[in-house]
Amino acid sequence: MIGSSIKILLIEDNLAEARLLQEFLKQANKSEFTLVHVKRLRDALVLLSNCTAIECSFDAILLDLTLPDSQGLTSLTPLMSQAPSVPIVVLTNTNDDELALEAVRQGAQDYLVKRQVNVEVLVRSLRYAIERKQALEALRAVNQALEIRVEERTAELVKAQELNQFKSEFVSMFSHDIRNPLNTILLAAGLLQNNDDKLPKEKKLTHYQLIRSAIKNVSQLLDEVSLLGRVDSGKLQRDFSLLDLKDFCCQLLEEAQLVAAEKHIKLVFTTSEELGEALCDENLLRHILGNLLSNAIKYSYPNSNVYFELLFQNQTVIFRIQDEGIGIPQEDQKQLFEPFHRAGNVGTIPGTGLGLAIVKKCLEAHGGEIAVNSEVGVGTTFTVTLPLIKA
């Protein structure tokens, strides 16, 4: 809507023509016009310096195309850049249709030949210019809002599509990973049932051990999926308690010793000093360090070493687990902590791809960080840093 008071900026170096235009505006009885007159483009740009894309103290600009510091339509660009919301009416001495069309094409709202201007023509041109500019700005605002909404909706659809794809992959991978141990249980149980009287004692023990191992794998897989579900739903609770970190690390190593011994891997533990007890969530810490230690053994070469180091630096506790194994390709390291992602060089080494995703989630819940340094064929080092909370 056009207000009752309209403020016009006139850029005209001819004083006589400026006075004539001012007189025309005074004669208009429908609106109160205020005219501010400058002779040069640079003076106009100074007055327009406080304008924004939405607001400006001027309602319209009357622009002469022959100025001392600017000629022709070149004046339009700096004016529209400085005051994008203000309509411009071009003034010229020649009745040139091509120039008029080009002026409108470049952003002017109207074109007036000076010798043809009178009160009615001038007022009508200014009013129409202001109304058209306001309509264009309103339309532009609506278009921008629609574009933003389309972008948001597109992002939502992409996210939903990615989520559905992830769910589909999750179900597929979970079904595959749980089917293998179930098939092992089914096969071993069938052999025991059908050949119980024919199998020697040692063979029976082997089958029972396979069944127990398969059940353990299924249970671990279900625990991991359940943990990820609790984390993603925000239901993972932290339970801090006093924990002797050195004893805790030694306990983890003792539990991993049997698996390491099968590959003739030596576990080496070192610590810098005696800390005593610290506040930690034992369950989260077990998931973090247990997964990293298990991976270090799993992906190490036989007859190699796995180093487990406990350090205390600057009010932080640092766990460093280093192996001499197959390493992680550079292209896989960016996706290392995504669920079900496994490096391209793991070959037939079994795994679900959930371990490091769980490590990352547990660390975030515990307020910690993790860093990885790896080289293919040389080994991998994971460094876990947690804030040190003393009793």
N, C-alpha and C positions, 0 to 999 in steps of 0.2 A: 504494500500500500504506500501511496505517496503522501507525505506529511503536508500539513498546511504551510510550513516554512521550508523552502527549497534553497539550498546553498549551492551556488554555481561557481566553478573556478574557470575564469576566462584567461586563455593564454593567447595574447594578441599584442604585437609590437606597434601597431598603428593606433595612436591615441584617439583619433577622430572616430574610427570605427568602433573602438572600445566604448566611447561615450554614447555612440548611437545604440549599441546593443544594450547598454545600461539603461538608456531612456526607454527602449522598447519594454524592458522588464518592469520598469516603474509603471508603465501604462497598463500592464496586465492587472486586472482587478480580481481575478479568480484565486490567485495565490500570492503569498508574500515571498518574493524572490530576494535573496541576498547574493550580491556579486562580489567576488574577490578577483582583482585583476593583476596579472603579472605579464611582463614583456618577454621573458625568456623561458625556455624549457627547463633549465637547471633550477630557476626560482620555483617553478611549479613542482618539480620533484622534491624540493626541500619542504614545501607545504604539505606534500602527500607522504612524507616520510613516516608518519605515524599510522598510515592506513594498513589494514590487514586484509586477509582474504574474505572477511565477513563484514567488517565495520570500517567506516571512513567518515570524516567530518564533512565531506563534500558529497552532494547528491548527483552531480553531473559535471562534465568538463566540456567546455567549448574550446576547440583547438584550431588555431590558424596554422595552415601548412607552410607558411613562409615566415620563419622565425630567424633571428640573428644567429642562433646557435644550433638550428636544426631546420632541415628542409624536407618538404614532402611527407610521405607516410612513414619515414624513419622515426618520427616522433611518437608513433603509436606504441611501439614495442616497450620503451622504457616506462611510459605512462601506465600501460596495462600491467607491467611487471610490478610497478610501485603501488598501484591501486587497482587490483584485479576486480574489485566489486563495483567500481564506479563507471557508469556508461560515458562514452565519448561521442560528441557530435563534432564532425569535422567542418571547418569553415574554409572556403576557398573563393578566389576571384573568377575562376573559370567554370563553365558548365560542361564538365567532362564526364560522360557516363561511364567510361572505362575506369577513370580514377575513382568515381563514386563506388562502383562495384568492387574495385580492389580494396578500397578503404573498409567497406563492410566485410569483405572476405578476411581482412586482417584483424577485425575485431571492433571496428567502430559501429555504433548503433545507428547513426544517420549521417547525412551529407547535405550541407546547405551552401548555396551560392549566395555570396554576400549581397549582391545587388537585388536579389529576389526576396531577401528577408524582410518581413514586417512583424508586427507584434503577434499576430495570430499564428503565422508560420513558425516563429521562434518558440512560442510557448508550446504549440502542439508538438514540435520536434523534440523539445526537452522532456515533455510529459511522456511521449511515446518511448523515447530512449530509456527513461528511468523505468517505465513499466516493463519493457522488453527485457532489460537487464535483470530486473528483479525476478521475472519469470524464468529467465535462463539460469540465474543463480539457484532458484528454488529447484528447478529441474536437475541441475548439476548436483545439488545436495541429495536429492532423491536417488539419482543414479549412483552416487558414491555410497549411499546407505545400502542400496540394492547390491552393489558390487561387494561391499563388505559382508553382507548377509550371504551372498552366493559363495564367497571365499570361505566363510565360517562353515556353511552347510557342506561345501565340498570337503573341507578338512574333516568334518564329522563323519561324512560318508567314507572317506579314505581310512579314517581311524577305525570305523566300524568294520570295513572290509578287511583291514589288517587284523583286527581282533577275531573276526570269523575265521580268517585263514589260520591264525595262530591256534584257535580252538581246534580246527580241523586237524592241523599238524600235531597238536598236543594229543588228541585222541588217537591218531594213527600211530604216533611214536610210543605212547603209553601202552597201547594194545600190543604193539610189537615187542616192547621190552618186557612186558609181563607174561607174554605168551611163551617165551623161551624157557623160563624157569618152570612154568606150569607144565610144559611138554616134558621137561626133565622129570618132574614129579610123577606125571602120568606114566611115562615109560618105565621108570625105576620101580614104581608100585606094581605095574603090570608084570614085570619080570619076577618080582618077589612073589606075587600071587600065583602065577602060573608055573613057576619052577622052584617053589619053596623047598621041596624035598630033594631036588637035584643040585641046588647051588651050594658050594662049600661056604663055610663060615666067613672066610675072608671076603668072598664075593658079596655076600649079604651085607657085611659091614660097609663095603664100598657103596652099595646101592643106598643104604640108609644114610650114609654121609652125603651122597648126592642130593637126597631128598631134603635133608636138614639144610644144606647149603642153598638149595633152590628156594626153600621157604624163607630163609634169612634174606635172600635177594629180593623176594616179593615184598617182605615186610619193610625192608629198607626203602624200596621204591615207593611204597605207599606212604611211608613216613616223610619222604622228601616232597612228594606231591602235596601232602597235607600241610607241610610247613610252608611251601610256596603259596598255597591257598590262604593260609592265615596271614601271611605277610601282605599279600595283595589286598586282602579285605580289611587290613588294619587291625586285626585281632591278635597279632603277635604281642604277647605281654613280656616285658623285661622283668627279671627277678634277680636283683643284685644281692650277692652274699659275699662274705669274706672267703677268699680263695688263696691258697698257697700256690702261686703260679709255677714254681719250680717243681713241686710235687705233682701238680696237675699235668705238666708237660711230660714228666717221667712216666706217669700213668698211661698217657696216650702212646708213648713209645713202647711200653710194655705190651699194650693191647695190639700194636701193629707188628710186634716182633715175629709172631708166627708167620704172617704173610710175607714179611721181608726175608725170613729164613728160607722159604721155599725157592726164592730167586737168588739166594746167597748174597743178599744186599745187607750191608753194614749200616746200622743207624748210629749216627754220631751226634750227641747232645752236648751243647756248651752253654754256659751262662756267665755273665760278667760279674755278678755280685749277688749277695743275698738280699732279697727285698722284704721277705716276710709275707704278710697277707695283704691283698688288695681287693677292692670291691669289683666283682665281675658277675656277669650272667653265665653261670657254668654251662647251661644248656646251649646257649648261642655260641660260646667259645668252643665247645666240643664240636659243634657242627662246622665251625670255621676251620679250626686246626685239624680236626679229624679228616675232613675232606681233602685239605691240602696235603696232609701227610700220606693219605691213601693214594692220591694222584701221583705223588712223588715216587712212591714204591711201584705203582702200576706202570708208569711210563719210563721207569729206569731200566737200563740194561742190566742183565745178570752180572753178578760179581762187581758191582759198583757201590758207591756210597751215597747215603742221603744224610744231609747235615741239617740239624734242627738247632737254631740259636735263639736264646732269650736274652734281650738287652733292655736296659732302662736308660732313657735319655730325655732330659728336659721335660720332666713331668709326663712322659709317654712311655708306654711299654711296647717293645718291638719284638715280633716273632718273625724269624726268617727261616724259610724252608727251601733248601737247595738240593737239586738232584743232578745226576750225571746221565740224563736220559735222552729221549728222542727230540726234545725241544718242541717249540711251537712256531709254525711258519708266521712270518710277519703279517700276511694277509688275514690270518685267523685271529690275531691278537685284538683287533678292534671289536670283534663279536664274542670275545672269550667268555663274557659273563651273561650272555643271553641263554635262556632256557633251551635245552636240547641241541645247542650248537657244539659240534665237536670238530677238532682240528682235522685237516685233510690228510695228515700223515699218521693217524692212529691205527690204520689198517684193521686187523681183526681183534685188537685189544678191546674187550667188552667195556661198556659204559653207557649211561643214559644221557649224558650231557646236562644233567641237573646240578651236579656237585658245585661247580663254580658259581652258578646262578644263586644257589643257596648261600654260598660263602658271601657273595656281594650283598644279598638281602640282610643276612644276619649282621654283617659289619655295619650297614646303614642303621639298623636298629640299635646297635651298640655304640654308635657314634664314632666308628673307626674308618680307616682307609686301607686300600690295598694297592700295591704296585707290582708289576711283573717285568722281569728281564729274562729274555729267552733267546737261544740260538739253536737252530736245527742241528741235531747230531751232537751237540755239546751239553745241553741241559737247560734247566729252568730254575729261576729263583723267584719265589713269592715273598714279599715283605708286607706284613700286616702291622699297622700302627693303631694303638688304642690309647685314649686318654687315661692317664694313671690316676686312679681314685683310691687314695689310701684310707684306711679305716678312720 
